[in-house]
Amino acid sequence: MSLASIAIEGGFRNPVFDAQSVFRALMQAMAEPGTVARDLGLTRPPAPLTPEAAAVALTSCDQDTPIWLDAPLAAEEAVRAWLAFHTGAPLTATPSEAHFAFCAEPENLIGLENFAQGSQEYPDRSATLILQVKSLSGGPELLLEGPGIETQRTLAPHPMPRHFTRQWAQNRARFPRGIDLVLVSREGMAALPRTTRIVNQEG
């Protein structure tokens, strides 16, 4: 199959309905941190971009939102072409310039502070990171508190960036600046907005 064919195929089967469905799921995940949204309207992107991450890209990215890709994703010409065709979003090699960052290997991700943090006046000019994890339930348990969580909630994504809870505490300390996280696996999608606290350490 040619690169052009790969780039054109594999989008939402029902673009309007699927995009609306994924957008609602993303908003609910942000509003209720640690909950898992399932049954997303999925896509068929080239590997190593996963269907769940690609669904977030098609819903969130456009010509005004630069995208950064980690090394495994950036190395695949088919992934770059697919994202360009389906979203129109420009790619950037500079993490601090990206509105959205996609990561196929979270365990090797650069430090969260390298991404756009926004400013005190414009905290919305920060990056959202989409991490492709193998599982949302098979890793060290994170105990979550904060807005959208009545008391506490647990999530156990795996793998995660090195020293994640320490990095996340530093990220939250920058509030209202700071990045937001979207975690995707075959189980579905969960989110950790910058307002969420992790109250235990994974060791």
Secondary structure, DSSP 8 states (H G I E B T S, - for coil): --HHHHHHSSS-SSHHHHHHHHHHHHHHHHHSTT--B-S-------TTS-HHHHHHHHHH--TTS-EEE-HHHHT-HHHHHHHHHHH---B-S-GGG-SEEEES-GGG---GGGS-B--SS-TTSB-EEEEE-SBSSSS--EEEESTT-SS-EEE--BS--TTHHHHHHHHHHTTTS--EEEEEETTEEEEE-TT-EE-S---
